Amino acid sequence: MKDCCVRILAALLAFLLPLAALSAGAQPLPNVPTLQVPPGGATVTGQVAANGRNVYSVAANSLQALSVTIASPGNNAIFQVYDVGASATGATGSAVVSGTTLSGAGPADASMAWIGVIPQTGIYLIAVDSKSGPASYTLTVQFQ
């Protein structure tokens, strides 16, 4: 009986500890800046090189509405929103992201504005690319 209780407790802790880290704003991915999104939203400015990519992480809860917009001179910057479980490798400015994007926010969508409901609690990645040549941008992320 005691062994069974220990296993149940271990399983419960394995489930709860990642959630505690998420709610504390943990950054599980090295070299990926975390956007802390206060009420009213978060805005970050940056530059991305031609054929480059900047990646940000954001913690979101299931069923939150997420709004992402990007503004750039000549509308040259676009973004993708990657679902929980996506990973990023490489340095800032040349990151490679693998995983699934959210509907309407994938590479083929060339998104400059997107709003959607978060399907599950976790860490989401936002990748910023340029359409052609280098691009400066202002990225805004809000929960509604």
VENCORFEN-V542872 format. One record per backbone hydrogen bond with DSSP energy under -1.0 kcal/mol. CO is the residue of the C=O (numbers start at 1). NH is the residue of the N-H. E is the energy in kcal/mol with one decimal. If there is no record, write none. Layout:
co nh e
CO NH E
CO NH E
This chain:
co nh e
1 5 -2.1
2 6 -2.2
3 7 -2.0
4 8 -2.3
5 9 -2.6
6 10 -2.5
7 11 -2.3
8 12 -2.4
9 13 -2.5
10 14 -2.3
11 15 -1.4
12 16 -2.5
13 17 -2.7
16 20 -2.3
17 21 -2.2
18 22 -2.1
19 23 -2.4
20 24 -1.4
21 26 -2.5
22 25 -1.8
29 32 -1.3
33 57 -2.7
38 41 -2.6
42 141 -2.8
44 139 -3.2
46 137 -2.7
48 135 -2.8
49 52 -2.5
53 93 -1.2
53 95 -1.5
54 128 -3.4
56 126 -2.9
57 35 -3.3
58 124 -2.9
60 122 -2.5
61 64 -1.9
64 118 -3.2
65 144 -2.6
66 116 -2.2
67 142 -2.6
68 114 -2.4
69 140 -2.8
71 138 -2.2
72 75 -2.4
76 131 -3.3
78 129 -2.6
80 127 -2.3
81 102 -2.7
82 125 -1.5
83 86 -1.7
87 98 -2.6
89 96 -2.9
91 94 -2.3
93 53 -1.3
96 89 -2.4
98 87 -2.6
100 83 -3.3
102 105 -2.4
105 81 -1.9
106 109 -1.4
111 79 -1.8
112 70 -2.6
114 68 -2.9
116 66 -3.3
118 63 -3.1
122 60 -2.6
124 58 -2.4
125 82 -3.6
126 56 -2.4
127 80 -1.9
128 54 -2.0
129 78 -2.5
135 48 -3.0
137 46 -2.1
138 71 -2.1
139 44 -2.6
140 69 -2.3
141 42 -2.8
142 67 -3.0
